[in-house]
Amino acid sequence: MNYIGTIIEESLEDKSILENVKILSTKVEDVTEKHQTPWLEKWTLDKVEVEESKVDEVSQKISESIDESHDHPWYADYKNKDWHYIIFPHKIFKIARADASGYAAAKRYGISLGIPEYQVDFSPDIK
């Protein structure tokens, strides 16, 4: 089963990684003070589909390409009904969708990197 999620184009140093996923839709959103990314005026959010057979390889490439040049780090994530990949710079969480402790660990890690708490709203709720 393939994975669906969101990648913010501006979070990637190497946007060619997007050639490894299927972009389902793209939305450009104004950045506000709440986003805590004052170096950007807009975000480009790509809703993506990642093939199950490529998910580990694509996750690794994203993890290695996330822009770390600012105080506010980024992450990307995608999920299917069984698994949720949460990808930070140089660290990937593969969490069973019902694993509340796994989600708590990913959330703590994201906050420890300086990501605002409201942005790491991961949960085991299956939607």
N, CA and C of each residue as an Amber inpcrd file, in Angstrom:
protein
   381
   0.8390000  -1.1830000   0.0000000   0.0000000   0.0000000   0.0000000
   0.8840000   1.2460000   0.0000000   0.6260000   2.1680000  -0.9110000
   1.4180000   3.3790000  -1.0370000   1.1530000   4.3340000   0.1280000
   1.9940000   5.3480000   0.2260000   1.9650000   6.3210000   1.3140000
   1.5550000   7.6830000   0.7680000   0.7630000   8.4150000   1.5500000
   0.3090000   9.7530000   1.1800000   0.7510000  10.7240000   2.2700000
   1.2490000  11.8790000   1.8520000   1.6690000  12.8830000   2.8250000
   2.0030000  14.1990000   2.1670000   2.7330000  15.0250000   2.8960000
   3.0580000  16.3680000   2.4300000   4.5470000  16.6220000   2.5310000
   5.0730000  17.2500000   1.4950000   6.4540000  17.7290000   1.4950000
   6.4090000  19.2070000   1.1420000   7.0720000  20.0180000   1.9420000
   7.1900000  21.4500000   1.6470000   8.4390000  21.6260000   0.7900000
   8.2430000  22.1020000  -0.4360000   9.3660000  22.2090000  -1.3710000
  10.5230000  23.0200000  -0.7920000  10.1990000  24.0880000  -0.0880000
  11.2460000  24.9630000   0.4540000  12.0710000  24.2850000   1.5370000
  11.6250000  23.1390000   2.0140000  12.3690000  22.4240000   3.0480000
  13.5130000  21.5930000   2.4760000  13.5580000  21.4620000   1.1690000
  14.5440000  20.5820000   0.5320000  15.6790000  21.3660000  -0.0990000
  16.8870000  20.9450000   0.1770000  18.0390000  21.5210000  -0.5130000
  18.0980000  21.0240000  -1.9540000  17.6660000  19.7770000  -2.1790000
  17.6850000  19.1700000  -3.5040000  16.2600000  18.7960000  -3.8880000
  15.6250000  19.6550000  -4.6680000  14.2280000  19.4320000  -5.0340000
  14.0540000  18.3170000  -6.0610000  15.1540000  17.8230000  -6.6410000
  15.0390000  16.7210000  -7.6020000  14.5060000  15.4540000  -6.9370000
  14.5350000  15.4000000  -5.6190000  13.9690000  14.2710000  -4.8830000
  12.4850000  14.1090000  -5.2260000  11.8370000  15.2110000  -5.5400000
  10.4150000  15.1630000  -5.8620000  10.1400000  14.3520000  -7.1280000
  11.1730000  14.0980000  -7.9270000  11.0090000  13.2470000  -9.1060000
  10.7680000  11.7920000  -8.7120000  11.0330000  11.4480000  -7.4420000
  10.8650000  10.0810000  -6.9470000   9.5030000   9.8300000  -6.3150000
   8.6430000  10.8380000  -6.3380000   7.3040000  10.7120000  -5.7720000
   6.2960000  11.1880000  -6.8090000   5.0500000  10.8380000  -6.6010000
   3.9790000  11.3350000  -7.4540000   3.3370000  12.5210000  -6.7350000
   3.3550000  13.6770000  -7.3630000   2.7380000  14.8620000  -6.7730000
   1.2580000  14.8520000  -7.1320000   0.4220000  14.7440000  -6.1160000
  -1.0250000  14.6630000  -6.3030000  -1.6620000  16.0420000  -6.4120000
  -1.1270000  16.9940000  -5.6700000  -1.6050000  18.3710000  -5.7230000
  -0.5560000  19.2830000  -5.1200000  -0.6500000  20.5630000  -5.4500000
   0.2800000  21.5610000  -4.9340000  -0.5240000  22.7600000  -4.4620000
  -0.1430000  23.2580000  -3.2810000  -0.8070000  24.4290000  -2.7080000
   0.2740000  25.3900000  -2.2350000   0.1630000  26.6460000  -2.6320000
   1.0810000  27.6800000  -2.1670000   0.3720000  28.4410000  -1.0530000
   1.0710000  28.5680000   0.0690000   0.4740000  29.1580000   1.2640000
   1.3560000  30.3000000   1.7430000   0.7460000  31.4210000   2.1160000
   1.5020000  32.5250000   2.7060000   2.0490000  32.0870000   4.0580000
   3.2750000  32.4860000   4.3270000   3.8960000  32.2030000   5.6170000
   3.5220000  33.3230000   6.5740000   3.1430000  32.9430000   7.7840000
   2.8020000  33.9230000   8.8090000   3.8610000  33.8600000   9.9170000
   3.7740000  34.7820000  10.8270000   4.7070000  34.8060000  11.9570000
   4.6190000  33.4980000  12.7560000   3.4410000  32.9420000  12.8460000
   3.2290000  31.6930000  13.5820000   4.0840000  30.5380000  13.0240000
   4.3390000  30.5470000  11.7140000   5.1310000  29.4780000  11.0970000
   6.5950000  29.4930000  11.5440000   7.0700000  30.6220000  12.0090000
   8.4430000  30.7800000  12.5030000   9.4910000  30.4910000  11.4220000
   9.1900000  30.9260000  10.2030000  10.1530000  30.8300000   9.0960000
  10.2510000  32.2020000   8.4250000  10.8510000  33.1860000   9.1220000
  10.8530000  34.5540000   8.6060000  11.6600000  34.7360000   7.3220000
  12.4500000  33.7680000   6.9270000  13.2320000  33.8670000   5.7000000
  12.3870000  33.5270000   4.4660000  11.1360000  33.1120000   4.6820000
  10.2500000  32.7650000   3.5740000   8.9930000  33.6170000   3.5910000
   8.4690000  33.8990000   2.4050000   7.1870000  34.5750000   2.2990000
   6.0670000  33.5980000   1.9880000   6.4230000  32.4760000   1.3350000
   5.4360000  31.4780000   0.9400000   6.0110000  30.0800000   1.1070000
   5.1200000  29.1210000   1.3150000   5.4610000  27.6960000   1.3240000
   4.7690000  27.0480000   0.1430000   5.4330000  26.0830000  -0.4660000
   4.8320000  25.2800000  -1.5200000   4.6330000  23.8840000  -0.9580000
   3.3870000  23.5380000  -0.6950000   3.0650000  22.2460000  -0.0920000
   2.6320000  21.2730000  -1.1770000   3.3990000  20.2250000  -1.3380000
   3.0680000  19.1840000  -2.3030000   2.4620000  18.0020000  -1.5750000
   1.2430000  17.6550000  -1.9400000   0.6470000  16.4110000  -1.4610000
   1.2130000  15.3210000  -2.3640000   1.8600000  14.3390000  -1.7460000
   2.5960000  13.3460000  -2.5270000   2.1200000  11.9300000  -2.2330000
   2.4040000  11.0580000  -3.1910000   2.2130000   9.6270000  -3.0250000
   3.5680000   8.9690000  -3.2440000   3.9580000   8.1190000  -2.3000000
   5.2370000   7.4220000  -2.3660000   4.9380000   5.9290000  -2.5050000
   5.5240000   5.3280000  -3.5040000   5.3170000   3.8930000  -3.7170000
   5.9040000   3.1030000  -2.5540000   5.1730000   2.0950000  -2.1240000
   5.6340000   1.2710000  -1.0120000   7.0120000   0.6760000  -1.2870000
   7.2630000   0.2850000  -2.5340000   8.5440000  -0.3430000  -2.8720000
   9.7170000   0.6380000  -2.8030000   9.4260000   1.9400000  -2.7970000
  10.4850000   2.9610000  -2.7790000  10.5330000   3.7620000  -1.4830000
   9.6430000   3.4510000  -0.5270000   9.4640000   4.3330000   0.6190000
  10.7320000   4.4860000   1.4570000  11.4780000   3.4150000   1.6850000
  12.6910000   3.5460000   2.4960000  13.7600000   4.3640000   1.7780000
  13.9240000   4.1190000   0.4860000  14.9170000   4.8590000  -0.3000000
  14.5610000   6.3400000  -0.3830000  13.3090000   6.6390000  -0.6670000
  12.8680000   8.0360000  -0.7660000  12.9990000   8.7270000   0.5900000
  12.6240000   8.0390000   1.6590000  12.7350000   8.6220000   3.0020000
  14.1750000   8.9820000   3.3250000  15.1030000   8.1040000   2.9900000
  16.5200000   8.3730000   3.2400000  16.9910000   9.5950000   2.4540000
  16.6040000   9.6760000   1.1900000  17.0030000  10.8240000   0.3570000
  16.4400000  12.1300000   0.9190000  15.1950000  12.0990000   1.3470000
  14.5950000  13.3070000   1.9330000  15.3360000  13.6930000   3.2080000
  15.6030000  12.7190000   4.0530000  16.2890000  12.9830000   5.3180000
  17.6510000  13.6370000   5.0950000  18.3380000  13.2190000   4.0490000
  19.6590000  13.7770000   3.7380000  19.5770000  15.1340000   3.0510000
  18.4020000  15.4950000   2.5460000  18.2680000  16.7250000   1.7780000
  17.5120000  17.8350000   2.4990000  17.0060000  17.5650000   3.6810000
  16.2670000  18.6130000   4.3940000  17.2060000  19.7650000   4.7320000
  16.7660000  20.9530000   4.3960000  17.5470000  22.1740000   4.6190000
  17.7750000  22.3840000   6.1120000  19.0370000  22.4770000   6.4930000
  19.3940000  22.7010000   7.9010000  20.0740000  24.0510000   8.1080000
  19.9170000  24.9680000   7.1380000  20.6610000  26.2250000   7.2040000
  20.0140000  27.2900000   8.0810000  18.8660000  26.9740000   8.6780000
  18.1680000  27.9390000   9.5310000  17.9530000  27.3320000  10.9100000
  17.6080000  28.1920000  11.8670000  17.3650000  27.7210000  13.2360000
  16.1430000  26.8240000  13.3370000  15.2320000  26.9720000  12.4190000
  13.9760000  26.2150000  12.4440000  14.1080000  25.0250000  11.4920000
  14.2580000  23.8220000  12.0210000  14.3920000  22.6650000  11.1410000
  13.0540000  22.2710000  10.5070000  13.1360000  21.4010000   9.5530000
  11.9790000  20.9300000   8.8190000  11.7780000  19.4380000   9.0550000
  10.6310000  18.9610000   8.6300000  10.3890000  17.5240000   8.5520000
   9.4050000  17.2890000   7.4090000   9.2960000  16.0520000   6.9930000
   8.2890000  15.6310000   6.0180000   7.6440000  14.3750000   6.5840000
   6.4350000  14.0950000   6.1440000   5.8190000  12.8500000   6.6000000
   4.8060000  12.3480000   5.5930000   4.6190000  11.0530000   5.6240000
   3.5850000  10.3890000   4.8290000   3.2280000   9.0870000   5.5090000
   2.0210000   8.5900000   5.1870000   1.5350000   7.4150000   5.8980000
   0.5820000   6.6230000   5.0130000   0.3920000   5.3790000   5.4250000
  -0.6800000   4.5590000   4.8720000  -1.4840000   4.0540000   6.0680000
  -2.3220000   3.0560000   5.8860000  -3.1710000   2.6420000   7.0070000
  -2.3920000   1.9290000   8.1100000  -1.1850000   1.4460000   7.8090000
  -0.4060000   0.6840000   8.7820000   0.7940000   1.4290000   9.3730000
   1.4460000   2.2570000   8.5620000   2.7090000   2.8760000   8.9660000
   2.7160000   4.3640000   8.6840000   3.4850000   5.0870000   9.4970000
   3.6620000   6.5300000   9.3320000   5.1690000   6.8080000   9.3540000
   5.6740000   7.3900000   8.2820000   7.0690000   7.8140000   8.2150000
   7.1270000   9.2930000   8.5620000   7.9390000   9.6360000   9.5560000
   8.1800000  11.0250000   9.9350000   9.6780000  11.2400000   9.7710000
  10.0330000  12.1620000   8.8780000  11.4100000  12.2790000   8.4140000
  11.9890000  13.6270000   8.8260000  13.0170000  13.5650000   9.6360000
  13.7600000  14.7420000  10.0740000  15.1400000  14.7030000   9.4160000
  15.9150000  15.7760000   9.5380000  17.2840000  15.7040000   9.0250000
  18.0430000  14.5630000   9.7140000  18.4850000  13.6160000   8.9410000
  19.3390000  12.5060000   9.4040000  18.6640000  11.5840000  10.4260000
  17.3390000  11.6100000  10.5120000  16.6320000  10.6980000  11.4210000
  15.2420000  10.4280000  10.8610000  14.8970000   9.1500000  10.8120000
  13.6020000   8.7290000  10.2790000  12.8790000   7.8920000  11.3230000
  11.6370000   8.2520000  11.5900000  10.7810000   7.4500000  12.4580000
   9.8150000   6.6890000  11.5560000   9.7750000   5.3750000  11.6950000
   8.7680000   4.5410000  11.0380000   7.9050000   4.0050000  12.1740000
   6.6760000   4.5050000  12.2480000   5.8360000   4.2480000  13.4050000
   4.5860000   3.4740000  12.9790000   4.3110000   2.3990000  13.6840000
   3.0440000   1.7010000  13.4840000   1.9260000   2.6680000  13.8460000
   0.8820000   2.7320000  13.0360000  -0.1540000   3.7500000  13.2040000
  -0.8430000   3.7140000  14.5580000  -0.8190000   2.5950000  15.2480000
  -1.4690000   2.5030000  16.5590000  -0.5040000   2.7210000  17.7230000
   0.7540000   3.0570000  17.4410000   1.8040000   3.1420000  18.4590000
   1.9010000   4.5480000  19.0560000   1.1400000   4.8090000  20.1000000
   1.1340000   6.1310000  20.7330000   2.5100000   6.5160000  21.2510000
   3.2770000   5.5700000  21.7800000   4.6100000   5.8990000  22.3060000
   5.5720000   6.2750000  21.1790000   5.4210000   5.6540000  20.0290000
   6.2490000   6.0200000  18.8720000   5.9620000   7.4370000  18.4200000
   4.6830000   7.7970000  18.3980000   4.3160000   9.1720000  18.0430000
   4.8350000  10.1660000  19.0740000   4.7590000   9.8100000  20.3360000
   5.2590000  10.6960000  21.3910000   6.7590000  10.9130000  21.2300000
   7.4900000   9.8590000  20.8870000   8.9490000   9.9760000  20.6940000
   9.2610000  10.8860000  19.5120000   8.5220000  10.7390000  18.4100000
   8.7540000  11.5900000  17.2390000   8.4390000  13.0480000  17.5610000
   7.3660000  13.2610000  18.3130000   6.9890000  14.6220000  18.6940000
   8.0610000  15.2450000  19.5880000   8.5240000  14.4950000  20.5930000
   9.5930000  15.0040000  21.4810000  10.8380000  15.3430000  20.6730000
  11.1880000  14.4710000  19.7410000  12.3830000  14.7070000  18.9320000
  12.2250000  15.9840000  18.1050000  11.0850000  16.1470000  17.4480000
  10.8540000  17.3520000  16.6510000  10.9370000  18.6200000  17.4830000
  10.3270000  18.5950000  18.6610000  10.3810000  19.7540000  19.5550000
  11.8160000  20.0210000  20.0000000  12.5850000  18.9600000  20.2480000
  13.9850000  19.1290000  20.6680000  14.8220000  19.8000000  19.5820000
  14.3950000  19.6720000  18.3270000  15.0970000  20.3270000  17.2220000
  14.7050000  21.7920000  17.0750000  13.6280000  22.1880000  17.7700000
  13.1660000  23.5640000  17.6790000  11.9320000  23.7390000  16.8050000
  11.3290000  22.6530000  16.3640000  10.1010000  22.7520000  15.5890000
   8.9680000  23.1280000  16.5470000   8.1580000  24.1220000  16.1980000
   7.0650000  24.5170000  17.0850000   6.1430000  23.3310000  17.3850000
   5.7070000  23.2530000  18.6260000   4.9040000  22.1070000  19.0690000
   3.6470000  21.9170000  18.2290000   3.0140000  23.0000000  17.8150000
   1.7770000  22.8540000  17.0480000   2.0260000  22.2070000  15.6820000
   3.2750000  22.2530000  15.2050000   3.5940000  21.6570000  13.9000000
   3.9040000  20.1640000  13.9920000   4.1500000  19.6570000  15.1750000
   4.4460000  18.2290000  15.3330000   3.2570000  17.5480000  16.0140000
   2.1150000  17.7130000  15.4050000   0.8690000  17.2220000  15.9830000
   0.5780000  15.7790000  15.5520000   1.6140000  14.9550000  15.5730000
   1.4650000  13.5540000  15.1890000   0.6280000  12.8250000  16.2180000
  -0.1780000  11.8740000  15.7560000  -0.9610000  11.0730000  16.6920000
  -1.3030000   9.7390000  16.0420000  -1.6490000   8.7740000  16.8750000
  -1.9990000   7.4500000  16.3320000  -3.3870000   7.3810000  15.7090000
  -4.1080000   8.4910000  15.7120000  -5.4290000   8.4770000  15.1020000
  -5.3180000   8.0890000  13.6270000  -6.0740000   7.1130000  13.2480000
  -6.0310000   6.6590000  11.8630000  -7.1100000   7.4100000  11.0980000
  -6.6180000   8.2360000  10.1660000  -7.5320000   9.0750000   9.3710000
  -7.3460000   8.7680000   7.9140000
